[in-house]
Amino acid sequence: MAAMSLPLDASAAHLHHRHGWWWKTLLVGFLLWAVTIVVTVSTQNTNLVPTIILLGSFLVPFTVVLFVIERVTGTVSTMQLVVAFFVGGILGVLGASLLEADLRAGAAVYVAVGFVEEFVKGVLLVVVGWRVRPKTARQGALLGATIGAGFAAFESAGYAFNAAITAQGIDLASLLQTEVARAVLSPIGHVLWTAILGAALFGAARGRARFRWSGAVLGAYVAVSVLHGLWDSNSTISTLLAFIVTGTPFSAARNGYVPDGIAGVATTLYVAGLAIVSVIGVVVLVAVLRHHRRIDRTGGATSVPGWGPAGADGRWDGTPPPHTLR
């Protein structure tokens, strides 16, 4: 009985904390993906194409989840993270598809898509994280990254499928190019945007059991939506800039294709644009986490009622309520 009164560190509640599984899974998964490609090409067995799509689309996002599982604390369970990844990902792409169905093509469509998709993921963050304690910026960033990874996985699978199916049959080369590009970028796009939103949303709770709305949360939502829109519209922006930089008239474009003379410039600007947006996103995430860490250190957080004693600065000290100790 005496053991029940001993403090239990938050991380001790997660016996699954064994750092390194994420990169081991990434390595083994990549080898399996490569072997599947070789077997598919050598046997011409199209039944293996779905396996390539699933492995290529889910490998990197799922390793993000494993990375989060190894670092999460508090009341966030492994099952919650798995549900956030799969159910959150499915509901996210379904909700976004429904809300985007009436959008019309235009200059503002990419920004509109950013606002729609980040809104859907924000709602999922609230639903999944409603009972998570303590609510801290770090916990929110980890949970947001998980939901973003689920969204990215299912969205990538759709893009890979569309790239593979052509009027001439299955285009394996296009499928692989799409998967590689999206796999490399997946830890940045949806994962990063939702991590920022989660950090701001959970950080505003100041360690309380319930969410707290503030102008900072709204500002984070607007910021990630704009970054999302810039990311999606980068191809169009880089192409327009390529015409301007090279002095090529827009009339030189034929049927939506960029002239060979500026294709290289457009590609360079495209990569540079993605890099700039990514750096801005990382800087924003780090700034949000540092801001809330600084507030916590100065005693800005409060204890969670019924969730263990608070420290000298009023923060939750990681001690679960007595009935949760075994």
C-alpha positions as CSV (number, residue, x, y, z in Angstrom):
1,M,0.0,0.0,0.0
2,A,2.9,2.3,0.7
3,A,4.0,2.1,-2.8
4,M,0.8,3.7,-4.0
5,S,1.9,7.0,-2.5
6,L,5.2,7.1,-4.3
7,P,5.4,9.6,-7.2
8,L,5.4,8.0,-10.7
9,D,7.2,9.9,-13.4
10,A,4.9,10.5,-16.5
11,S,7.3,8.7,-18.8
12,A,7.3,5.6,-16.5
13,A,3.6,5.1,-17.2
14,H,4.6,4.3,-20.8
15,L,6.6,1.1,-20.6
16,H,6.7,1.0,-24.5
17,H,9.3,3.8,-24.4
18,R,12.2,2.1,-26.2
19,H,13.8,4.6,-28.5
20,G,14.9,3.4,-31.9
21,W,11.9,1.4,-33.2
22,W,10.9,4.2,-35.5
23,W,14.2,4.1,-37.6
24,K,14.3,0.3,-37.5
25,T,10.8,0.2,-38.9
26,L,11.7,2.8,-41.5
27,L,14.7,0.7,-42.6
28,V,13.0,-2.6,-42.7
29,G,9.9,-1.1,-44.4
30,F,12.0,0.5,-47.1
31,L,13.7,-2.8,-47.8
32,L,10.4,-4.6,-48.0
33,W,9.1,-1.8,-50.4
34,A,12.2,-2.2,-52.6
35,V,11.9,-6.0,-52.7
36,T,8.2,-5.7,-53.6
37,I,9.1,-3.4,-56.5
38,V,11.7,-5.9,-57.8
39,V,9.3,-8.8,-57.6
40,T,6.5,-6.8,-59.3
41,V,8.8,-5.8,-62.1
42,S,10.3,-9.3,-62.6
43,T,7.0,-11.2,-62.4
44,Q,4.7,-8.5,-64.0
45,N,2.2,-9.4,-61.3
46,T,-0.2,-6.4,-61.0
47,N,-1.7,-7.9,-57.8
48,L,1.4,-6.5,-56.0
49,V,0.7,-2.9,-57.0
50,P,-1.7,-2.3,-54.0
51,T,1.1,-3.5,-51.7
52,I,3.5,-1.0,-53.3
53,I,1.0,1.8,-52.8
54,L,0.3,0.9,-49.2
55,L,3.9,0.4,-48.2
56,G,5.1,3.5,-50.0
57,S,2.3,5.7,-48.7
58,F,2.2,4.6,-45.0
59,L,5.8,3.8,-44.2
60,V,7.1,7.3,-43.4
61,P,3.9,8.5,-41.8
62,F,3.7,5.4,-39.6
63,T,7.3,5.8,-38.5
64,V,6.3,9.3,-37.4
65,V,3.7,7.7,-35.1
66,L,6.3,5.3,-33.7
67,F,8.6,8.3,-33.1
68,V,5.7,10.0,-31.1
69,I,4.9,6.8,-29.2
70,E,8.5,6.7,-27.9
71,R,8.3,10.3,-26.6
72,V,4.7,10.9,-25.4
73,T,3.9,11.1,-21.7
74,G,0.9,11.7,-19.5
75,T,-2.4,10.0,-20.2
76,V,-1.8,9.6,-23.9
77,S,-1.9,5.9,-24.6
78,T,-0.6,4.0,-27.6
79,M,-4.1,3.0,-28.6
80,Q,-5.1,6.7,-28.7
81,L,-2.2,7.4,-31.0
82,V,-3.1,4.5,-33.3
83,V,-6.7,5.7,-33.4
84,A,-5.6,9.2,-34.1
85,F,-3.5,8.0,-37.0
86,F,-5.9,5.7,-38.7
87,V,-9.4,7.0,-37.7
88,G,-8.2,10.6,-37.7
89,G,-6.5,10.1,-41.1
90,I,-9.6,8.6,-42.7
91,L,-12.1,11.1,-41.2
92,G,-9.7,13.9,-42.1
93,V,-9.5,13.1,-45.8
94,L,-13.3,12.4,-45.9
95,G,-14.2,15.6,-44.2
96,A,-11.8,17.6,-46.3
97,S,-13.1,16.0,-49.5
98,L,-16.7,16.9,-48.6
99,L,-15.9,20.5,-47.6
100,E,-13.7,21.0,-50.7
101,A,-16.3,19.5,-53.1
102,D,-17.8,22.9,-53.9
103,L,-14.6,24.9,-54.3
104,R,-14.0,26.4,-57.6
105,A,-10.7,26.6,-59.4
106,G,-9.1,30.0,-59.0
107,A,-6.2,31.9,-57.5
108,A,-7.5,31.5,-54.0
109,V,-8.3,27.8,-54.2
110,Y,-5.1,26.6,-52.6
111,V,-5.4,28.9,-49.6
112,A,-9.1,27.8,-49.2
113,V,-8.0,24.2,-49.3
114,G,-5.4,25.0,-46.6
115,F,-8.1,26.6,-44.3
116,V,-10.5,23.7,-44.9
117,E,-8.0,20.9,-44.2
118,E,-6.4,22.5,-41.2
119,F,-9.9,23.1,-39.8
120,V,-10.8,19.4,-40.1
121,K,-7.5,18.4,-38.5
122,G,-8.1,20.9,-35.7
123,V,-11.5,19.5,-34.9
124,L,-10.0,16.0,-34.8
125,L,-7.3,17.3,-32.5
126,V,-9.9,18.5,-30.1
127,V,-11.9,15.3,-30.2
128,V,-8.9,13.0,-29.8
129,G,-7.2,15.2,-27.2
130,W,-10.2,16.1,-25.1
131,R,-9.3,13.8,-22.2
132,V,-5.5,14.0,-22.6
133,R,-3.8,15.2,-19.4
134,P,-1.8,17.3,-18.9
135,K,-2.4,19.5,-21.9
136,T,0.9,20.9,-22.8
137,A,2.4,22.4,-26.0
138,R,4.7,19.4,-26.4
139,Q,1.9,16.9,-26.0
140,G,-0.2,18.8,-28.5
141,A,2.6,18.9,-31.0
142,L,3.1,15.2,-30.7
143,L,-0.6,14.4,-31.1
144,G,-0.9,16.9,-33.9
145,A,2.0,15.2,-35.7
146,T,0.2,11.9,-35.4
147,I,-3.1,13.2,-36.9
148,G,-1.2,14.9,-39.6
149,A,0.7,11.7,-40.4
150,G,-2.5,9.8,-40.8
151,F,-3.9,12.5,-43.1
152,A,-0.7,12.4,-45.2
153,A,-0.7,8.6,-45.4
154,F,-4.2,8.3,-46.8
155,E,-3.8,11.3,-49.0
156,S,-0.6,9.9,-50.5
157,A,-2.2,6.6,-51.2
158,G,-4.8,8.4,-53.2
159,Y,-2.2,10.4,-55.2
160,A,-0.2,7.2,-55.8
161,F,-3.3,5.4,-57.1
162,N,-4.1,8.2,-59.5
163,A,-0.6,8.3,-60.7
164,A,-0.6,4.5,-61.3
165,I,-3.9,4.3,-63.3
166,T,-3.6,5.5,-66.8
167,A,-5.5,4.9,-70.1
168,Q,-2.6,2.7,-71.2
169,G,-2.6,0.6,-68.0
170,I,-0.6,0.8,-64.8
171,D,2.3,3.3,-64.9
172,L,4.7,1.9,-62.3
173,A,7.3,4.6,-62.9
174,S,4.8,7.4,-62.3
175,L,3.6,5.6,-59.2
176,L,7.1,5.3,-57.7
177,Q,8.0,8.9,-58.5
178,T,4.9,10.1,-56.7
179,E,5.5,7.9,-53.7
180,V,9.1,8.8,-53.3
181,A,8.3,12.6,-53.6
182,R,5.5,12.4,-51.1
183,A,7.4,10.1,-48.7
184,V,10.3,12.5,-48.5
185,L,8.1,15.5,-48.0
186,S,5.5,13.9,-45.6
187,P,7.3,14.7,-42.4
188,I,7.1,18.4,-43.3
189,G,3.7,19.1,-44.8
190,H,0.7,17.8,-42.9
191,V,2.7,16.6,-40.0
192,L,4.4,20.0,-39.4
193,W,1.2,22.0,-39.9
194,T,-0.9,20.0,-37.5
195,A,2.0,19.8,-35.0
196,I,2.1,23.6,-34.9
197,L,-1.7,23.8,-34.4
198,G,-1.6,21.1,-31.7
199,A,1.2,22.9,-29.8
200,A,-0.8,26.2,-29.8
201,L,-4.1,24.5,-28.9
202,F,-2.8,22.4,-26.1
203,G,-0.3,25.0,-24.9
204,A,-3.2,27.5,-24.4
205,A,-4.7,25.1,-21.8
206,R,-1.7,25.8,-19.5
207,G,-1.8,22.3,-18.1
208,R,-5.5,22.4,-17.4
209,A,-7.8,19.5,-18.1
210,R,-9.9,21.4,-20.6
211,F,-9.0,23.3,-23.7
212,R,-8.8,27.1,-23.5
213,W,-9.5,29.3,-26.6
214,S,-7.4,32.3,-27.2
215,G,-6.3,34.7,-30.0
216,A,-3.0,32.7,-30.2
217,V,-4.9,29.6,-31.1
218,L,-6.7,31.4,-33.9
219,G,-3.5,33.0,-35.0
220,A,-1.8,29.6,-35.2
221,Y,-4.7,28.2,-37.3
222,V,-4.5,31.1,-39.7
223,A,-0.7,30.8,-39.9
224,V,-0.7,27.0,-40.7
225,S,-3.5,27.4,-43.1
226,V,-1.6,30.1,-45.1
227,L,1.6,28.0,-45.0
228,H,-0.4,25.0,-46.2
229,G,-1.8,27.1,-49.0
230,L,1.6,28.4,-50.0
231,W,2.9,24.8,-50.0
232,D,0.2,23.6,-52.3
233,S,0.4,26.6,-54.6
234,N,4.2,26.5,-54.8
235,S,4.1,24.7,-58.2
236,T,2.0,27.5,-59.7
237,I,4.0,30.3,-58.0
238,S,7.3,28.9,-59.1
239,T,6.1,28.5,-62.7
240,L,4.9,32.1,-62.8
241,L,8.2,33.3,-61.3
242,A,10.2,31.3,-63.9
243,F,8.4,33.2,-66.7
244,I,9.1,36.5,-65.0
245,V,12.7,35.8,-64.1
246,T,13.6,34.6,-67.6
247,G,11.6,37.2,-69.3
248,T,9.6,34.6,-71.2
249,P,6.1,35.8,-72.3
250,F,3.2,33.8,-70.8
251,S,1.9,33.1,-74.3
252,A,4.9,30.7,-74.7
253,A,3.0,28.2,-72.6
254,R,1.1,25.7,-74.7
255,N,-1.7,23.6,-73.2
256,G,-0.5,24.2,-69.7
257,Y,3.0,22.9,-70.4
258,V,6.1,25.0,-69.5
259,P,8.6,25.6,-72.3
260,D,11.7,23.5,-72.1
261,G,13.8,26.6,-71.8
262,I,12.5,27.6,-68.4
263,A,11.6,24.1,-67.0
264,G,14.9,23.9,-65.1
265,V,14.4,27.4,-63.6
266,A,10.8,26.5,-62.6
267,T,12.0,23.3,-60.9
268,T,14.8,25.2,-59.0
269,L,12.3,27.8,-57.8
270,Y,9.9,25.0,-56.8
271,V,12.4,23.3,-54.6
272,A,13.5,26.6,-53.1
273,G,9.9,27.5,-52.4
274,L,9.3,24.3,-50.5
275,A,12.5,24.8,-48.6
276,I,11.5,28.3,-47.6
277,V,8.0,27.3,-46.5
278,S,9.4,24.3,-44.5
279,V,11.9,26.5,-42.7
280,I,9.2,29.0,-41.8
281,G,7.1,26.1,-40.4
282,V,9.9,24.7,-38.3
283,V,10.8,28.1,-37.0
284,V,7.1,28.7,-36.0
285,L,6.8,25.3,-34.3
286,V,10.0,25.9,-32.3
287,A,8.9,29.4,-31.4
288,V,5.5,28.1,-30.1
289,L,7.1,25.3,-28.1
290,R,9.7,27.7,-26.5
291,H,7.0,30.3,-25.8
292,H,4.9,27.8,-23.8
293,R,7.9,26.2,-22.1
294,R,9.0,29.7,-20.9
295,I,5.5,30.3,-19.6
296,D,5.5,27.0,-17.8
297,R,8.8,27.7,-16.1
298,T,7.5,31.0,-14.8
299,G,4.5,29.4,-13.2
300,G,1.9,30.1,-15.9
301,A,0.5,26.5,-15.9
302,T,-1.9,25.2,-13.3
303,S,-2.4,21.9,-11.7
304,V,-5.0,19.5,-13.1
305,P,-7.8,18.9,-10.6
306,G,-7.7,15.3,-9.4
307,W,-4.5,14.5,-11.3
308,G,-1.8,14.4,-8.8
309,P,-0.1,17.2,-6.8
310,A,1.2,20.3,-8.4
311,G,4.8,21.4,-8.1
312,A,6.0,24.5,-6.5
313,D,5.3,26.5,-9.6
314,G,1.7,25.2,-9.9
315,R,2.4,22.7,-12.7
316,W,1.3,19.1,-12.9
317,D,4.3,17.1,-11.7
318,G,3.6,13.9,-13.6
319,T,2.0,12.0,-10.6
320,P,-1.1,10.2,-11.7
321,P,-4.1,10.0,-9.3
322,P,-3.7,7.2,-6.7
323,H,-6.3,4.9,-8.3
324,T,-4.2,4.7,-11.5
325,L,-1.1,3.3,-9.7
326,R,-0.6,-0.5,-9.7
